[in-house]
Amino acid sequence: MVIDRIEGDYAVVENGDTMIDIPLSELPENVREGDMLVISHGKYIVNNKAADELKDELSARLDNLFKRKNYD
């Protein structure tokens, strides 16, 4: 699950193909857009490692997309 945006007292979270609203009171303090969430023991926690891996993967894809191929 990825936090898409914060709207008022809710985080709008992408969960697969579905968007869900989760009250900020149910999330860890200082969550922000782009944080990845997992549920552990009935509580939401931020998974920073997964978020960093996703950001690196997306960055690499963008680099490959816009990189000019050298055919020399």
Biopython code that builds the backbone (N, CA, C, O; Angstrom):
import numpy as np
from Bio.PDB.StructureBuilder import StructureBuilder

atoms = [
    (1, "MET", "N", (0.840, -1.164, 0.000)),
    (1, "MET", "CA", (0.000, 0.000, 0.000)),
    (1, "MET", "C", (0.891, 1.235, 0.000)),
    (1, "MET", "O", (1.886, 1.298, 0.722)),
    (2, "VAL", "N", (0.521, 2.213, -0.819)),
    (2, "VAL", "CA", (1.321, 3.430, -0.926)),
    (2, "VAL", "C", (0.431, 4.631, -0.642)),
    (2, "VAL", "O", (-0.684, 4.722, -1.156)),
    (3, "ILE", "N", (0.928, 5.553, 0.180)),
    (3, "ILE", "CA", (0.171, 6.776, 0.444)),
    (3, "ILE", "C", (0.267, 7.667, -0.786)),
    (3, "ILE", "O", (1.347, 8.133, -1.151)),
    (4, "ASP", "N", (-0.874, 7.894, -1.414)),
    (4, "ASP", "CA", (-0.952, 8.731, -2.602)),
    (4, "ASP", "C", (-0.951, 10.204, -2.222)),
    (4, "ASP", "O", (-0.244, 11.014, -2.821)),
    (5, "ARG", "N", (-1.755, 10.538, -1.218)),
    (5, "ARG", "CA", (-1.842, 11.929, -0.782)),
    (5, "ARG", "C", (-2.503, 11.990, 0.594)),
    (5, "ARG", "O", (-3.134, 11.036, 1.048)),
    (6, "ILE", "N", (-2.336, 13.139, 1.236)),
    (6, "ILE", "CA", (-2.972, 13.412, 2.516)),
    (6, "ILE", "C", (-4.049, 14.456, 2.259)),
    (6, "ILE", "O", (-3.779, 15.507, 1.676)),
    (7, "GLU", "N", (-5.270, 14.163, 2.695)),
    (7, "GLU", "CA", (-6.382, 15.101, 2.551)),
    (7, "GLU", "C", (-7.044, 15.264, 3.911)),
    (7, "GLU", "O", (-7.738, 14.367, 4.391)),
    (8, "GLY", "N", (-6.821, 16.417, 4.520)),
    (8, "GLY", "CA", (-7.411, 16.663, 5.832)),
    (8, "GLY", "C", (-6.916, 15.668, 6.850)),
    (8, "GLY", "O", (-5.714, 15.560, 7.096)),
    (9, "ASP", "N", (-7.847, 14.936, 7.446)),
    (9, "ASP", "CA", (-7.514, 13.965, 8.491)),
    (9, "ASP", "C", (-7.348, 12.548, 7.954)),
    (9, "ASP", "O", (-7.311, 11.589, 8.724)),
    (10, "TYR", "N", (-7.247, 12.415, 6.609)),
    (10, "TYR", "CA", (-7.157, 11.095, 5.991)),
    (10, "TYR", "C", (-5.957, 10.990, 5.063)),
    (10, "TYR", "O", (-5.523, 11.973, 4.463)),
    (11, "ALA", "N", (-5.435, 9.779, 4.961)),
    (11, "ALA", "CA", (-4.440, 9.456, 3.942)),
    (11, "ALA", "C", (-5.179, 8.667, 2.867)),
    (11, "ALA", "O", (-5.883, 7.701, 3.160)),
    (12, "VAL", "N", (-5.010, 9.092, 1.626)),
    (12, "VAL", "CA", (-5.578, 8.356, 0.507)),
    (12, "VAL", "C", (-4.504, 7.368, 0.070)),
    (12, "VAL", "O", (-3.414, 7.764, -0.344)),
    (13, "VAL", "N", (-4.819, 6.090, 0.166)),
    (13, "VAL", "CA", (-3.837, 5.028, -0.006)),
    (13, "VAL", "C", (-4.198, 4.167, -1.211)),
    (13, "VAL", "O", (-5.339, 3.734, -1.372)),
    (14, "GLU", "N", (-3.192, 3.932, -2.054)),
    (14, "GLU", "CA", (-3.369, 3.028, -3.189)),
    (14, "GLU", "C", (-3.097, 1.618, -2.706)),
    (14, "GLU", "O", (-2.012, 1.307, -2.215)),
    (15, "ASN", "N", (-4.096, 0.780, -2.855)),
    (15, "ASN", "CA", (-3.978, -0.620, -2.440)),
    (15, "ASN", "C", (-4.323, -1.472, -3.657)),
    (15, "ASN", "O", (-5.482, -1.835, -3.862)),
    (16, "GLY", "N", (-3.318, -1.785, -4.456)),
    (16, "GLY", "CA", (-3.564, -2.484, -5.712)),
    (16, "GLY", "C", (-4.255, -1.540, -6.678)),
    (16, "GLY", "O", (-3.725, -0.474, -6.994)),
    (17, "ASP", "N", (-5.421, -1.919, -7.145)),
    (17, "ASP", "CA", (-6.189, -1.087, -8.070)),
    (17, "ASP", "C", (-7.222, -0.231, -7.355)),
    (17, "ASP", "O", (-8.030, 0.438, -8.000)),
    (18, "THR", "N", (-7.203, -0.246, -6.033)),
    (18, "THR", "CA", (-8.219, 0.442, -5.240)),
    (18, "THR", "C", (-7.590, 1.566, -4.424)),
    (18, "THR", "O", (-6.469, 1.447, -3.931)),
    (19, "MET", "N", (-8.335, 2.656, -4.294)),
    (19, "MET", "CA", (-7.921, 3.751, -3.421)),
    (19, "MET", "C", (-8.774, 3.684, -2.160)),
    (19, "MET", "O", (-9.998, 3.580, -2.245)),
    (20, "ILE", "N", (-8.143, 3.743, -1.003)),
    (20, "ILE", "CA", (-8.879, 3.720, 0.259)),
    (20, "ILE", "C", (-8.448, 4.907, 1.113)),
    (20, "ILE", "O", (-7.316, 5.381, 1.016)),
    (21, "ASP", "N", (-9.358, 5.372, 1.942)),
    (21, "ASP", "CA", (-9.074, 6.453, 2.883)),
    (21, "ASP", "C", (-8.818, 5.841, 4.250)),
    (21, "ASP", "O", (-9.632, 5.068, 4.755)),
    (22, "ILE", "N", (-7.691, 6.188, 4.843)),
    (22, "ILE", "CA", (-7.353, 5.706, 6.174)),
    (22, "ILE", "C", (-7.186, 6.926, 7.075)),
    (22, "ILE", "O", (-6.420, 7.833, 6.749)),
    (23, "PRO", "N", (-7.893, 6.958, 8.205)),
    (23, "PRO", "CA", (-7.727, 8.077, 9.126)),
    (23, "PRO", "C", (-6.267, 8.205, 9.576)),
    (23, "PRO", "O", (-5.624, 7.208, 9.905)),
    (24, "LEU", "N", (-5.758, 9.424, 9.586)),
    (24, "LEU", "CA", (-4.375, 9.644, 10.024)),
    (24, "LEU", "C", (-4.160, 9.161, 11.449)),
    (24, "LEU", "O", (-3.045, 8.796, 11.823)),
    (25, "SER", "N", (-5.221, 9.158, 12.244)),
    (25, "SER", "CA", (-5.103, 8.692, 13.632)),
    (25, "SER", "C", (-4.739, 7.209, 13.709)),
    (25, "SER", "O", (-4.277, 6.745, 14.752)),
    (26, "GLU", "N", (-4.940, 6.455, 12.617)),
    (26, "GLU", "CA", (-4.596, 5.029, 12.594)),
    (26, "GLU", "C", (-3.193, 4.769, 12.038)),
    (26, "GLU", "O", (-2.728, 3.630, 12.016)),
    (27, "LEU", "N", (-2.530, 5.826, 11.593)),
    (27, "LEU", "CA", (-1.212, 5.686, 10.968)),
    (27, "LEU", "C", (-0.123, 6.231, 11.882)),
    (27, "LEU", "O", (-0.404, 7.019, 12.784)),
    (28, "PRO", "N", (1.118, 5.815, 11.652)),
    (28, "PRO", "CA", (2.221, 6.370, 12.440)),
    (28, "PRO", "C", (2.330, 7.883, 12.221)),
    (28, "PRO", "O", (1.954, 8.402, 11.170)),
    (29, "GLU", "N", (2.845, 8.566, 13.224)),
    (29, "GLU", "CA", (3.055, 10.015, 13.097)),
    (29, "GLU", "C", (4.030, 10.296, 11.962)),
    (29, "GLU", "O", (4.895, 9.477, 11.648)),
    (30, "ASN", "N", (3.876, 11.454, 11.361)),
    (30, "ASN", "CA", (4.789, 11.945, 10.318)),
    (30, "ASN", "C", (4.780, 11.118, 9.041)),
    (30, "ASN", "O", (5.766, 11.132, 8.304)),
    (31, "VAL", "N", (3.681, 10.386, 8.750)),
    (31, "VAL", "CA", (3.608, 9.721, 7.452)),
    (31, "VAL", "C", (3.518, 10.794, 6.378)),
    (31, "VAL", "O", (3.057, 11.907, 6.629)),
    (32, "ARG", "N", (3.967, 10.440, 5.172)),
    (32, "ARG", "CA", (3.938, 11.416, 4.087)),
    (32, "ARG", "C", (3.628, 10.709, 2.775)),
    (32, "ARG", "O", (3.674, 9.483, 2.680)),
    (33, "GLU", "N", (3.317, 11.504, 1.781)),
    (33, "GLU", "CA", (3.031, 10.966, 0.460)),
    (33, "GLU", "C", (4.216, 10.130, -0.017)),
    (33, "GLU", "O", (5.373, 10.518, 0.148)),
    (34, "GLY", "N", (3.911, 8.989, -0.604)),
    (34, "GLY", "CA", (4.950, 8.107, -1.119)),
    (34, "GLY", "C", (5.386, 7.030, -0.147)),
    (34, "GLY", "O", (6.048, 6.073, -0.549)),
    (35, "ASP", "N", (5.027, 7.164, 1.139)),
    (35, "ASP", "CA", (5.379, 6.121, 2.107)),
    (35, "ASP", "C", (4.623, 4.844, 1.771)),
    (35, "ASP", "O", (3.464, 4.879, 1.357)),
    (36, "MET", "N", (5.296, 3.723, 1.956)),
    (36, "MET", "CA", (4.661, 2.419, 1.773)),
    (36, "MET", "C", (4.266, 1.897, 3.148)),
    (36, "MET", "O", (5.024, 1.984, 4.114)),
    (37, "LEU", "N", (3.060, 1.355, 3.206)),
    (37, "LEU", "CA", (2.540, 0.846, 4.465)),
    (37, "LEU", "C", (2.371, -0.663, 4.402)),
    (37, "LEU", "O", (2.051, -1.229, 3.357)),
    (38, "VAL", "N", (2.590, -1.292, 5.527)),
    (38, "VAL", "CA", (2.261, -2.702, 5.707)),
    (38, "VAL", "C", (1.491, -2.811, 7.023)),
    (38, "VAL", "O", (1.583, -1.941, 7.888)),
    (39, "ILE", "N", (0.739, -3.886, 7.152)),
    (39, "ILE", "CA", (0.016, -4.133, 8.392)),
    (39, "ILE", "C", (0.756, -5.215, 9.154)),
    (39, "ILE", "O", (1.008, -6.301, 8.632)),
    (40, "SER", "N", (1.099, -4.906, 10.389)),
    (40, "SER", "CA", (1.797, -5.859, 11.248)),
    (40, "SER", "C", (1.108, -5.877, 12.604)),
    (40, "SER", "O", (1.001, -4.849, 13.272)),
    (41, "HIS", "N", (0.653, -7.028, 12.994)),
    (41, "HIS", "CA", (-0.037, -7.198, 14.281)),
    (41, "HIS", "C", (-1.215, -6.227, 14.407)),
    (41, "HIS", "O", (-1.467, -5.671, 15.475)),
    (42, "GLY", "N", (-1.927, -6.038, 13.294)),
    (42, "GLY", "CA", (-3.130, -5.201, 13.309)),
    (42, "GLY", "C", (-2.871, -3.711, 13.261)),
    (42, "GLY", "O", (-3.806, -2.921, 13.397)),
    (43, "LYS", "N", (-1.615, -3.302, 13.070)),
    (43, "LYS", "CA", (-1.283, -1.874, 13.015)),
    (43, "LYS", "C", (-0.561, -1.572, 11.716)),
    (43, "LYS", "O", (0.160, -2.409, 11.172)),
    (44, "TYR", "N", (-0.770, -0.351, 11.229)),
    (44, "TYR", "CA", (-0.051, 0.107, 10.041)),
    (44, "TYR", "C", (1.352, 0.550, 10.437)),
    (44, "TYR", "O", (1.537, 1.265, 11.421)),
    (45, "ILE", "N", (2.333, 0.116, 9.658)),
    (45, "ILE", "CA", (3.696, 0.601, 9.860)),
    (45, "ILE", "C", (4.256, 1.025, 8.509)),
    (45, "ILE", "O", (3.845, 0.511, 7.469)),
    (46, "VAL", "N", (5.188, 1.958, 8.530)),
    (46, "VAL", "CA", (5.836, 2.428, 7.315)),
    (46, "VAL", "C", (6.971, 1.475, 6.982)),
    (46, "VAL", "O", (7.781, 1.136, 7.844)),
    (47, "ASN", "N", (7.026, 1.047, 5.731)),
    (47, "ASN", "CA", (8.074, 0.143, 5.269)),
    (47, "ASN", "C", (9.039, 0.957, 4.414)),
    (47, "ASN", "O", (8.911, 0.988, 3.190)),
    (48, "ASN", "N", (9.999, 1.612, 5.048)),
    (48, "ASN", "CA", (10.939, 2.480, 4.345)),
    (48, "ASN", "C", (11.808, 1.724, 3.347)),
    (48, "ASN", "O", (12.134, 2.257, 2.287)),
    (49, "LYS", "N", (12.181, 0.508, 3.665)),
    (49, "LYS", "CA", (13.030, -0.267, 2.761)),
    (49, "LYS", "C", (12.306, -0.518, 1.441)),
    (49, "LYS", "O", (12.889, -0.345, 0.371)),
    (50, "ALA", "N", (11.049, -0.922, 1.512)),
    (50, "ALA", "CA", (10.275, -1.174, 0.289)),
    (50, "ALA", "C", (10.072, 0.109, -0.496)),
    (50, "ALA", "O", (10.115, 0.097, -1.726)),
    (51, "ALA", "N", (9.852, 1.217, 0.200)),
    (51, "ALA", "CA", (9.669, 2.503, -0.482)),
    (51, "ALA", "C", (10.943, 2.905, -1.209)),
    (51, "ALA", "O", (10.886, 3.371, -2.347)),
    (52, "ASP", "N", (12.083, 2.730, -0.569)),
    (52, "ASP", "CA", (13.363, 3.071, -1.211)),
    (52, "ASP", "C", (13.622, 2.182, -2.423)),
    (52, "ASP", "O", (14.112, 2.654, -3.449)),
    (53, "GLU", "N", (13.293, 0.898, -2.306)),
    (53, "GLU", "CA", (13.486, -0.014, -3.434)),
    (53, "GLU", "C", (12.595, 0.372, -4.612)),
    (53, "GLU", "O", (13.028, 0.328, -5.764)),
    (54, "LEU", "N", (11.347, 0.752, -4.322)),
    (54, "LEU", "CA", (10.437, 1.166, -5.387)),
    (54, "LEU", "C", (10.925, 2.444, -6.053)),
    (54, "LEU", "O", (10.886, 2.559, -7.278)),
    (55, "LYS", "N", (11.381, 3.400, -5.261)),
    (55, "LYS", "CA", (11.899, 4.657, -5.830)),
    (55, "LYS", "C", (13.112, 4.390, -6.724)),
    (55, "LYS", "O", (13.236, 4.979, -7.797)),
    (56, "ASP", "N", (14.009, 3.499, -6.280)),
    (56, "ASP", "CA", (15.180, 3.156, -7.089)),
    (56, "ASP", "C", (14.769, 2.477, -8.391)),
    (56, "ASP", "O", (15.327, 2.762, -9.450)),
    (57, "GLU", "N", (13.791, 1.579, -8.306)),
    (57, "GLU", "CA", (13.319, 0.882, -9.499)),
    (57, "GLU", "C", (12.692, 1.860, -10.499)),
    (57, "GLU", "O", (12.961, 1.791, -11.698)),
    (58, "LEU", "N", (11.866, 2.759, -9.999)),
    (58, "LEU", "CA", (11.220, 3.740, -10.881)),
    (58, "LEU", "C", (12.248, 4.689, -11.489)),
    (58, "LEU", "O", (12.134, 5.065, -12.656)),
    (59, "SER", "N", (13.237, 5.071, -10.716)),
    (59, "SER", "CA", (14.301, 5.939, -11.228)),
    (59, "SER", "C", (15.079, 5.239, -12.336)),
    (59, "SER", "O", (15.396, 5.846, -13.359)),
    (60, "ALA", "N", (15.384, 3.967, -12.129)),
    (60, "ALA", "CA", (16.114, 3.205, -13.149)),
    (60, "ALA", "C", (15.286, 3.069, -14.422)),
    (60, "ALA", "O", (15.822, 3.164, -15.526)),
    (61, "ARG", "N", (13.995, 2.851, -14.274)),
    (61, "ARG", "CA", (13.121, 2.761, -15.449)),
    (61, "ARG", "C", (13.108, 4.075, -16.224)),
    (61, "ARG", "O", (13.174, 4.077, -17.454)),
    (62, "LEU", "N", (13.023, 5.182, -15.508)),
    (62, "LEU", "CA", (13.036, 6.485, -16.174)),
    (62, "LEU", "C", (14.373, 6.726, -16.872)),
    (62, "LEU", "O", (14.406, 7.234, -17.993)),
    (63, "ASP", "N", (15.466, 6.364, -16.217)),
    (63, "ASP", "CA", (16.786, 6.506, -16.838)),
    (63, "ASP", "C", (16.855, 5.707, -18.128)),
    (63, "ASP", "O", (17.341, 6.203, -19.144)),
    (64, "ASN", "N", (16.369, 4.470, -18.091)),
    (64, "ASN", "CA", (16.393, 3.627, -19.288)),
    (64, "ASN", "C", (15.476, 4.163, -20.374)),
    (64, "ASN", "O", (15.789, 4.056, -21.560)),
    (65, "LEU", "N", (14.372, 4.725, -19.988)),
    (65, "LEU", "CA", (13.414, 5.252, -20.953)),
    (65, "LEU", "C", (13.988, 6.439, -21.712)),
    (65, "LEU", "O", (13.789, 6.558, -22.921)),
    (66, "PHE", "N", (14.690, 7.307, -21.021)),
    (66, "PHE", "CA", (15.172, 8.542, -21.638)),
    (66, "PHE", "C", (16.638, 8.496, -22.054)),
    (66, "PHE", "O", (17.161, 9.459, -22.615)),
    (67, "LYS", "N", (17.296, 7.377, -21.779)),
    (67, "LYS", "CA", (18.703, 7.255, -22.146)),
    (67, "LYS", "C", (18.811, 7.055, -23.665)),
    (67, "LYS", "O", (18.091, 6.247, -24.252)),
    (68, "ARG", "N", (19.712, 7.798, -24.271)),
    (68, "ARG", "CA", (19.955, 7.625, -25.692)),
    (68, "ARG", "C", (20.842, 6.408, -25.900)),
    (68, "ARG", "O", (21.814, 6.187, -25.177)),
    (69, "LYS", "N", (20.490, 5.651, -26.879)),
    (69, "LYS", "CA", (21.276, 4.480, -27.206)),
    (69, "LYS", "C", (22.413, 4.897, -28.146)),
    (69, "LYS", "O", (22.210, 5.640, -29.106)),
    (70, "ASN", "N", (23.579, 4.408, -27.848)),
    (70, "ASN", "CA", (24.743, 4.702, -28.656)),
    (70, "ASN", "C", (25.067, 3.463, -29.492)),
    (70, "ASN", "O", (25.454, 2.428, -28.947)),
    (71, "TYR", "N", (24.914, 3.566, -30.781)),
    (71, "TYR", "CA", (25.130, 2.437, -31.680)),
    (71, "TYR", "C", (26.465, 2.513, -32.405)),
    (71, "TYR", "O", (26.593, 1.972, -33.503)),
    (72, "ASP", "N", (27.444, 3.158, -31.831)),
    (72, "ASP", "CA", (28.772, 3.256, -32.475)),
    (72, "ASP", "C", (29.498, 1.951, -32.448)),
    (72, "ASP", "O", (30.621, 1.859, -32.944)),
]
sb = StructureBuilder()
sb.init_structure("model")
sb.init_model(0)
sb.init_chain("A")
sb.init_seg("    ")
for serial, (resi, resn, name, xyz) in enumerate(atoms, 1):
    if name == "N":
        sb.init_residue(resn, " ", resi, " ")
    sb.init_atom(name, np.array(xyz, "f"), 0.0, 1.0, " ", f" {name:<3s}", serial, name[0])
structure = sb.get_structure()
